Amino acid sequence: MHRRIAELDDPASQMSLIWNEEHDRYVLNELLQIAELQFQPTARAAFQMTTIQRIQPKLVSEKLGLSVNAVLISKSRVLMRLRQDAKGLVESSSRDF
């Protein structure tokens, strides 16, 4: 147990990498729940599909019945808010959002 805890002191250790990834995933899920209260369902869906599921904006626009521009604006607004709320809470190198 002490060895595993000591591994957390080394940022390059497997234990630290796992710990940071789990922490970042938890924070992201919490931020996404907060975003549910701040954005309309179509904006959240556009963000989720383009950013998390990595579906092309044109396909998302067809599926949601929005223009490609509306999809990109929704993605941008949600992403900007998540970045603002996440500042200092997640490792910037481990998340590409």
C-alpha positions as CSV (number, residue, x, y, z in Angstrom):
1,M,0.0,0.0,0.0
2,H,2.8,2.4,0.9
3,R,4.5,1.7,-2.4
4,R,1.4,2.5,-4.4
5,I,0.9,5.7,-2.5
6,A,4.6,6.6,-3.1
7,E,4.0,6.1,-6.8
8,L,1.6,9.0,-6.8
9,D,4.5,11.3,-6.0
10,D,6.0,10.4,-9.4
11,P,4.0,12.2,-12.1
12,A,5.3,9.7,-14.7
13,S,4.3,6.6,-12.8
14,Q,1.5,4.4,-14.1
15,M,-0.4,5.0,-10.8
16,S,-0.2,8.8,-11.2
17,L,-1.4,8.5,-14.8
18,I,-4.4,6.4,-13.8
19,W,-5.2,8.7,-10.9
20,N,-5.1,11.8,-13.1
21,E,-7.2,10.2,-15.8
22,E,-9.9,9.1,-13.4
23,H,-9.9,12.5,-11.7
24,D,-10.2,14.3,-15.1
25,R,-13.0,11.9,-16.1
26,Y,-14.9,12.6,-12.9
27,V,-14.5,16.4,-13.3
28,L,-15.6,16.3,-16.9
29,N,-18.7,14.3,-16.0
30,E,-19.5,16.8,-13.3
31,L,-19.0,19.7,-15.7
32,L,-21.2,18.1,-18.3
33,Q,-24.0,17.7,-15.7
34,I,-23.7,21.4,-14.9
35,A,-23.8,22.2,-18.6
36,E,-27.2,20.3,-18.8
37,L,-28.6,23.2,-16.7
38,Q,-27.0,25.9,-18.8
39,F,-27.7,24.9,-22.4
40,Q,-30.6,23.8,-24.5
41,P,-30.8,20.1,-25.3
42,T,-29.9,20.7,-29.0
43,A,-26.8,22.6,-28.0
44,R,-25.7,19.9,-25.6
45,A,-26.4,17.2,-28.2
46,A,-24.4,19.1,-30.9
47,F,-21.5,19.4,-28.4
48,Q,-21.7,15.8,-27.4
49,M,-21.9,14.4,-30.9
50,T,-19.1,16.6,-32.4
51,T,-16.7,16.7,-29.5
52,I,-17.1,13.5,-27.5
53,Q,-18.4,11.1,-30.2
54,R,-16.4,12.9,-32.9
55,I,-19.1,12.9,-35.5
56,Q,-18.7,15.4,-38.4
57,P,-20.7,18.6,-38.0
58,K,-22.5,18.1,-41.3
59,L,-23.8,14.7,-40.1
60,V,-24.8,16.2,-36.7
61,S,-26.6,19.1,-38.5
62,E,-28.6,16.6,-40.5
63,K,-29.5,14.5,-37.5
64,L,-30.5,17.5,-35.3
65,G,-32.1,19.5,-38.0
66,L,-29.8,22.4,-37.5
67,S,-27.5,24.3,-39.9
68,V,-23.8,23.4,-39.8
69,N,-23.1,26.9,-38.5
70,A,-25.6,26.4,-35.6
71,V,-23.9,23.1,-34.7
72,L,-20.5,24.7,-34.6
73,I,-21.7,27.7,-32.6
74,S,-23.3,25.3,-30.1
75,K,-20.2,23.3,-29.8
76,S,-18.1,26.4,-29.4
77,R,-20.3,27.9,-26.6
78,V,-20.5,24.7,-24.6
79,L,-16.8,24.0,-25.0
80,M,-15.9,27.6,-24.0
81,R,-18.1,27.2,-20.8
82,L,-16.5,23.8,-20.0
83,R,-13.0,25.2,-20.4
84,Q,-13.9,28.1,-18.2
85,D,-15.4,25.9,-15.5
86,A,-12.6,23.4,-15.8
87,K,-9.7,25.8,-15.5
88,G,-7.3,24.4,-12.8
89,L,-9.4,21.3,-12.3
90,V,-8.1,19.0,-15.0
91,E,-4.7,18.2,-16.5
92,S,-4.6,20.2,-19.7
93,S,-2.2,17.7,-21.3
94,S,-4.6,14.7,-20.7
95,R,-7.8,16.3,-22.1
96,D,-8.4,17.6,-25.5
97,F,-11.6,19.6,-25.0
